[in-house]
Amino acid sequence: RNVNGGIIENDYDRPPKQVAEENWQFNKDKFPPELDPTLVWLETTNEPDNARAAWLAEFALVQAKLAVADGRKYAAFGWSSGEPTIESWETPEMLEFLQYAGEHPDTVAVALHEYSFDKDFIASGDIPYPWMVGRFQKLFAICDHHNIPRPTILITEWGWEYDNIPGNGKGTVYIDEAMEDIRWASQLYAAYPQVKGASIWYLGEGVQFGSIHDQVQQLIAPVNDYGISSYFVIHPGQFPIDENMFIPDQPTSASQ
């Protein structure tokens, strides 16, 4: 994604089709030429206005059809953790987009962010699992209810807090506790074949994010080792959603 290539507040007062077409061309023009557009997903919006879900669904459907026509991969929305509201998934406009996404799983995806907003426990926070991390299951249940194929899901941001992961808050990372949370989340996501992966926040720079890049860097080796040595049986797969299957037994404990 190009973080400067999203939509602005004034765009919501314009026809979604017009904004979608202009925005799509802008993001195509910014797409790095060294990346293969048939392999790399293009995310054109980042944490848009939760109150504009119907408008955004019309916007996303236009861009999804443009992506299919262009032979590109498109990830819609990039919703913030805990968004959108459950009701937003069931507007007529959104159901139409979800139907199209479900019919084009290789080229159209829904991008979500899942954070706990609590560095001590990935499934806790003010609103515990499954309302923040694991919220994608709410979307799948709605699709099942409306007989819509479950869409491809990309967790394009995943983590604890915007500037911290498990640790003492002074630069020391609790690797074991972080990996405990990552193992739990891996089992959760692996149970659903439509969820293609999660991107841990964050290795980039920015003073507003503190030392998060230095903290997360310490997870590269253990996550790599874990990834090449572990696998999960897909369950429940296409069976009805049962969120209780994945409630963690206990929280991480080093900072308790």
C-alpha positions in Angstrom: 0.0 0.0 0.0 0.9 3.6 -0.4 -0.1 5.3 2.8 -0.6 8.6 0.8 -2.9 6.9 -1.7 -6.0 6.4 0.3 -9.2 8.5 0.4 -9.7 11.8 2.2 -12.7 13.0 4.1 -14.0 15.1 1.2 -14.1 12.1 -1.0 -17.1 10.7 0.9 -19.2 13.5 -0.5 -18.5 12.4 -4.1 -19.8 9.4 -6.0 -18.0 6.3 -4.9 -17.5 5.0 -8.4 -15.7 8.2 -9.5 -13.5 8.2 -6.4 -12.8 4.5 -6.8 -11.6 4.9 -10.4 -9.4 7.9 -9.7 -8.0 6.2 -6.6 -7.3 2.9 -8.4 -5.3 4.7 -11.1 -3.3 6.7 -8.6 -2.4 3.5 -6.7 -1.5 1.7 -9.9 0.8 4.5 -10.9 2.5 4.3 -7.5 2.9 0.5 -7.6 6.6 -0.4 -7.6 7.7 -1.7 -11.0 9.9 -4.4 -9.5 6.8 -6.1 -7.9 4.8 -8.6 -9.9 1.1 -7.3 -9.7 -0.2 -10.9 -10.2 1.6 -11.9 -7.0 1.4 -8.9 -4.7 -1.8 -7.6 -3.2 -2.6 -3.9 -3.6 -4.3 -2.2 -0.6 -5.7 1.2 -1.6 -7.2 2.3 1.7 -6.1 2.2 5.3 -8.4 2.3 8.3 -11.2 4.2 6.6 -14.3 5.8 8.2 -16.2 3.0 10.0 -19.4 5.1 9.6 -19.2 5.1 5.8 -19.3 1.3 5.3 -22.1 1.4 2.6 -20.2 4.0 0.6 -16.9 2.1 1.0 -18.6 -1.1 -0.1 -19.6 0.6 -3.4 -16.1 2.0 -3.7 -14.6 -1.4 -3.1 -16.8 -3.3 -5.6 -15.7 -0.9 -8.3 -12.0 -1.4 -7.5 -12.5 -5.1 -7.2 -13.9 -5.3 -10.7 -11.0 -3.1 -12.0 -8.5 -5.4 -10.3 -10.0 -8.4 -12.0 -10.0 -6.6 -15.4 -6.4 -5.5 -14.9 -5.1 -8.9 -13.7 -4.2 -7.5 -10.3 -4.8 -8.6 -6.7 -6.9 -6.2 -4.6 -7.3 -6.1 -0.8 -10.2 -3.9 0.2 -10.8 -1.7 3.2 -7.9 -2.3 5.7 -10.4 -1.8 8.6 -9.0 -0.8 12.0 -9.1 -3.4 14.7 -12.6 -3.8 16.1 -14.1 -2.3 12.9 -16.5 -2.2 11.1 -19.6 -2.8 13.2 -21.3 -6.1 12.6 -24.3 -4.3 11.1 -22.0 -2.7 8.5 -21.2 -6.2 7.0 -24.9 -6.7 6.3 -25.8 -3.6 4.3 -27.0 -4.4 0.8 -24.0 -2.7 -0.7 -21.6 -4.7 1.5 -23.3 -8.0 0.8 -23.0 -7.3 -2.9 -19.2 -6.7 -2.5 -18.8 -9.7 -0.3 -20.5 -11.9 -2.9 -18.1 -10.6 -5.6 -15.1 -11.1 -3.4 -16.2 -14.6 -2.5 -16.5 -15.5 -6.2 -13.0 -14.1 -6.9 -10.8 -15.5 -4.0 -7.6 -15.3 -6.0 -7.9 -11.7 -6.9 -10.1 -10.0 -4.4 -9.6 -10.0 -0.6 -10.8 -8.2 2.6 -7.9 -6.6 4.5 -8.3 -6.4 8.2 -6.2 -5.2 11.2 -6.3 -7.2 14.3 -4.8 -5.8 17.5 -5.5 -6.4 21.2 -4.3 -2.9 22.2 -2.8 -4.7 25.2 0.9 -5.6 25.1 0.4 -8.1 27.9 -2.0 -10.5 26.1 -3.0 -10.7 22.5 -6.5 -12.0 23.2 -7.3 -9.5 26.0 -7.6 -5.7 26.1 -10.7 -3.7 26.8 -12.7 -5.8 24.4 -11.3 -9.4 24.5 -11.3 -12.1 21.9 -13.1 -12.5 19.6 -14.1 -8.9 19.2 -10.6 -7.6 18.3 -8.2 -10.4 17.4 -10.4 -13.1 15.9 -13.0 -10.7 14.7 -12.8 -12.0 11.1 -14.9 -15.0 12.4 -17.8 -12.6 12.7 -17.5 -11.8 9.0 -17.4 -15.5 8.1 -20.5 -16.2 10.1 -22.4 -13.4 8.3 -21.2 -14.8 4.9 -22.4 -18.2 5.9 -25.8 -16.8 7.0 -26.3 -15.2 3.6 -24.9 -18.2 1.7 -22.0 -16.1 0.4 -18.6 -17.9 -0.1 -16.1 -16.8 2.6 -13.8 -14.2 1.1 -10.0 -14.3 1.2 -8.8 -12.5 4.3 -5.5 -10.7 4.7 -4.5 -9.5 8.2 -2.4 -6.7 7.0 -1.6 -5.3 10.4 -1.4 -7.6 13.5 -0.1 -6.9 17.0 -0.5 -5.8 20.5 -0.1 -2.0 20.7 1.0 0.6 18.1 4.3 1.2 19.9 4.9 -1.9 22.1 4.9 -5.7 22.1 5.2 -7.9 25.2 8.1 -6.6 27.3 8.9 -4.2 30.1 8.2 -1.1 28.1 11.8 0.0 28.3 13.2 -1.9 25.3 13.4 -5.4 26.8 11.2 -7.8 24.8 9.7 -10.9 26.4 10.3 -13.3 23.5 8.7 -16.3 25.1 5.5 -14.4 25.9 5.3 -12.9 22.5 5.8 -16.2 20.8 3.1 -17.7 23.0 0.6 -15.2 21.6 1.9 -15.8 18.1 1.5 -19.5 18.4 -2.1 -19.1 19.6 -2.9 -16.7 16.7 -1.3 -19.0 14.2 -3.5 -21.8 15.3 -6.6 -19.6 15.0 -5.8 -18.3 11.5 -4.6 -21.7 10.2 -8.0 -23.1 11.0 -9.5 -21.1 8.2 -8.0 -21.6 4.7 -9.3 -18.2 3.5 -7.0 -16.4 5.9 -3.7 -16.2 4.0 -1.5 -14.6 6.7 -0.9 -11.9 9.2 1.7 -9.1 9.1 3.2 -8.3 12.5 3.3 -4.5 13.2 5.9 -3.1 12.6 9.4 -2.9 11.2 9.2 0.6 9.7 10.2 3.9 11.1 8.3 6.8 12.6 8.8 8.7 15.9 5.1 8.3 16.7 5.6 4.5 16.9 8.4 4.7 19.5 10.9 1.8 19.3 8.4 -0.7 17.9 10.7 -1.5 15.0 13.5 -2.4 17.3 11.2 -4.6 19.4 9.7 -6.5 16.5 13.0 -7.0 14.9 13.8 -9.4 17.8 10.9 -11.6 16.7 12.3 -12.3 13.2 14.4 -15.3 14.0 12.0 -17.0 16.4 9.0 -16.5 14.1 11.1 -17.9 11.2 12.1 -20.9 13.2 8.5 -21.5 14.3 7.2 -21.1 10.8 9.4 -23.7 9.3 8.9 -26.2 12.1 5.2 -26.0 12.7 2.0 -26.8 11.0 -1.7 -27.1 11.9 -4.6 -29.3 10.7 -7.2 -27.1 9.1 -10.2 -27.3 11.5 -13.0 -26.3 11.5 -12.3 -25.4 7.9 -15.7 -24.8 6.2 -17.7 -26.0 9.2 -19.9 -23.6 11.1 -18.0 -21.0 13.2 -17.3 -21.9 16.8 -15.3 -19.1 18.4 -15.1 -21.0 21.6 -12.7 -23.4 20.0 -9.9 -20.9 20.2 -10.3 -19.2 23.6 -6.8 -19.1 25.1 -6.2 -21.2 28.2 -4.3 -18.5 30.0 -2.7 -15.1 29.3 1.0 -14.4 29.0 2.5 -13.9 32.4 5.9 -12.3 32.4 4.7 -8.8 33.0 2.0 -9.8 35.5 
